[in-house]
Amino acid sequence: MPDFVKVATVDEIPLGKMKSCEAKHSRVVVCHMSDGFYALADECTHDGAPISTGRVRGEEVVCPRHGAKFDVRTGAVTAPPAIVGIDTFEVKVEGNDIFVLLD
């Protein structure tokens, strides 16, 4: 059964930034956007690079290796070379704690 797992605190991720977290043997990147927090798998679907070493640009996260871009909210590809989106995870914030739903 899937569980929400604490991955970070609100104070650890400034607005417009992201943080790589590990929970239940999964790498997740949590992005802090103006309308809340979003979580994606921390792996570019193009070549497996950790996207957390890239940058957030507007509503997108940009892979550092080849520049593939993904929508932070949906994980959808917004620019090649990737052609497959990144998995996303449900996020909830309780007080100062950030949780993601992992299977």
Backbone hydrogen bonds, N-H to C=O, Kabsch-Sander energy under -0.5 kcal/mol:
donor,donor_aa,acceptor,acceptor_aa,energy
3,D,102,L,-1.9
5,V,100,V,-2.9
7,V,98,I,-2.7
8,A,98,I,-1.3
10,V,96,N,-2.7
12,E,9,T,-1.4
13,I,10,V,-1.3
16,G,32,H,-3.1
17,K,14,P,-1.9
19,K,30,V,-2.0
21,C,28,V,-3.5
23,A,26,S,-2.4
26,S,23,A,-1.8
28,V,21,C,-3.0
28,V,26,S,-0.6
29,V,40,L,-3.0
30,V,19,K,-2.8
31,C,29,V,-0.5
31,C,38,Y,-3.3
32,H,17,K,-2.6
33,M,31,C,-0.7
33,M,36,G,-3.3
36,G,33,M,-1.8
38,Y,31,C,-2.4
39,A,89,F,-0.8
40,L,29,V,-2.3
41,A,87,D,-2.4
42,D,27,R,-2.2
43,E,41,A,-1.7
44,C,49,A,-3.3
48,G,44,C,-2.1
51,I,49,A,-0.5
53,T,50,P,-1.4
54,G,51,I,-2.0
55,R,62,V,-1.3
57,R,60,E,-3.2
60,E,57,R,-1.8
61,V,70,F,-2.4
62,V,55,R,-3.0
63,C,61,V,-0.5
63,C,68,A,-3.1
67,G,63,C,-1.1
69,K,79,A,-1.8
70,F,61,V,-2.0
71,D,76,A,-3.0
72,V,59,E,-2.7
75,G,71,D,-2.6
78,T,69,K,-2.8
79,A,69,K,-1.3
82,A,79,A,-0.5
86,I,75,G,-2.7
89,F,39,A,-2.2
92,K,99,F,-2.2
94,E,97,D,-2.3
97,D,94,E,-2.3
98,I,8,A,-3.0
99,F,92,K,-2.9
100,V,5,V,-2.2
101,L,90,E,-2.4
102,L,3,D,-2.4
102,L,100,V,-0.7
